[in-house]
Amino acid sequence: ETWGKLVEELFKEYVEPTLIQPTFVLDYPKEISPLAKERPGDPRFVERFEFFIGGLECGNAFTELNDPLEQRARFAAEKRALESGEEAAHPMDEDFIQALEYGMPPTGGIGWGVDRMVMLFCDQSSIREVILFPQLRSQVP
């Protein structure tokens, strides 16, 4: 297990549940953020943040890595992780690497968990209770 994975596991177990007030967490380990750009001055971390409310992760944002050589190396590491049983690893994405080779400009974005925000606003402890299509509730973990 890598240093980054250990940090992630400890954070999820001991820190996330305590983030009740709106909180932004910055600078995630590179090993758990294969699509994010390295933070200048410290290659162990990437330009990424997540925000939490009520102990829930509500959003994830990062500056996209746009160096095709670095992205290929990270996808290769992810492929090795997939082959060793890591279910959450990213597969190699040749189309994305090709887009980077053509000169994809610097970009970034945020993934906002609307379902989690609805959970907070409706005071629900399970995502099953706020799913738009009730017949799918039994299929959600």
C-alpha positions in Angstrom: 0.0 0.0 0.0 1.3 3.5 -0.9 1.7 6.5 1.3 -1.2 8.2 -0.5 -3.6 5.3 -0.1 -2.8 5.2 3.6 -3.4 8.9 4.0 -6.7 8.5 2.1 -7.9 5.6 4.3 -7.0 7.4 7.6 -8.7 10.5 6.4 -11.9 8.7 5.5 -11.9 6.8 8.8 -10.9 9.5 11.3 -11.3 12.9 9.7 -14.3 12.9 7.3 -16.9 12.1 9.9 -15.8 15.2 12.0 -16.2 17.7 9.1 -19.6 18.9 10.2 -19.2 22.6 9.3 -18.6 23.5 5.6 -15.0 22.6 5.1 -12.6 22.7 2.1 -9.7 20.1 2.2 -6.7 20.9 -0.1 -3.7 19.2 -1.5 -4.4 15.5 -2.0 -1.7 12.9 -2.5 -0.8 12.3 -6.1 -1.2 8.5 -5.9 -5.0 8.9 -5.3 -5.5 11.7 -7.9 -4.3 10.3 -11.3 -5.9 13.0 -13.4 -4.9 16.0 -11.4 -1.9 18.3 -12.0 1.0 18.3 -9.5 1.2 21.1 -7.0 4.1 23.4 -7.9 6.9 23.0 -5.4 5.8 19.6 -4.0 5.3 16.7 -6.4 3.8 14.5 -3.6 0.6 16.5 -3.9 -1.8 17.7 -6.6 -4.0 20.8 -7.2 -7.2 19.3 -5.8 -9.8 20.1 -3.2 -12.9 18.5 -1.8 -15.6 20.1 0.2 -17.5 18.6 3.0 -20.7 19.4 4.9 -22.2 17.4 7.7 -19.6 14.7 7.4 -20.3 14.1 3.7 -18.1 14.8 0.7 -20.2 17.1 -1.4 -17.8 18.0 -4.2 -14.4 17.2 -5.7 -12.4 19.6 -7.9 -9.0 19.7 -9.4 -6.8 21.2 -12.1 -6.6 18.7 -15.0 -3.2 17.2 -15.7 -2.4 18.2 -19.4 1.0 16.7 -19.8 0.6 13.6 -22.1 3.8 11.9 -20.9 3.0 12.3 -17.2 -0.6 11.2 -17.8 0.5 8.1 -19.7 2.8 7.2 -16.8 0.0 7.7 -14.3 -2.4 5.6 -16.3 0.3 2.9 -16.5 0.5 2.9 -12.7 -3.3 2.8 -12.5 -3.3 -0.2 -14.9 -0.9 -2.0 -12.6 -3.1 -1.3 -9.7 -6.1 -2.6 -11.7 -4.3 -5.8 -12.5 -3.4 -6.3 -8.8 -7.1 -6.0 -7.8 -7.6 -2.3 -7.1 -11.2 -1.8 -8.2 -11.2 2.0 -8.2 -8.1 2.4 -10.5 -8.5 4.2 -13.8 -8.0 2.1 -17.0 -5.6 3.4 -19.7 -7.5 6.0 -21.8 -5.7 6.3 -25.2 -8.3 8.8 -26.5 -7.7 11.1 -23.6 -3.9 10.9 -24.0 -4.3 11.6 -27.7 -6.3 14.8 -26.9 -3.5 15.8 -24.5 -0.9 15.2 -27.3 -2.9 17.5 -29.6 -2.5 20.3 -27.0 -5.4 20.2 -24.6 -5.3 23.6 -22.8 -5.1 23.9 -19.0 -8.5 23.1 -17.5 -10.3 22.2 -14.3 -13.7 21.4 -13.0 -15.8 20.4 -10.1 -18.0 17.4 -9.5 -20.8 18.5 -7.3 -22.8 15.8 -5.5 -26.4 17.0 -6.0 -27.8 13.9 -4.4 -25.6 14.5 -1.3 -26.8 18.1 -1.1 -30.4 16.9 -1.2 -29.6 14.5 1.6 -28.4 17.4 3.7 -31.3 19.7 2.9 -33.8 16.9 3.6 -32.0 15.6 6.7 -31.7 12.1 5.3 -28.9 9.8 6.4 -29.1 7.5 3.3 -28.7 8.3 -0.3 -31.4 5.7 -1.0 -34.0 8.1 0.4 -33.3 10.9 -2.1 -32.8 9.0 -5.4 -34.9 10.5 -8.1 -36.3 7.2 -9.4 -37.8 5.2 -6.5 -37.6 1.9 -8.3 -33.7 2.2 -8.3 -33.5 2.7 -4.5 -32.9 -1.0 -3.9 -29.9 -1.0 -6.3 -27.9 1.7 -4.6 -25.3 0.6 -2.1 
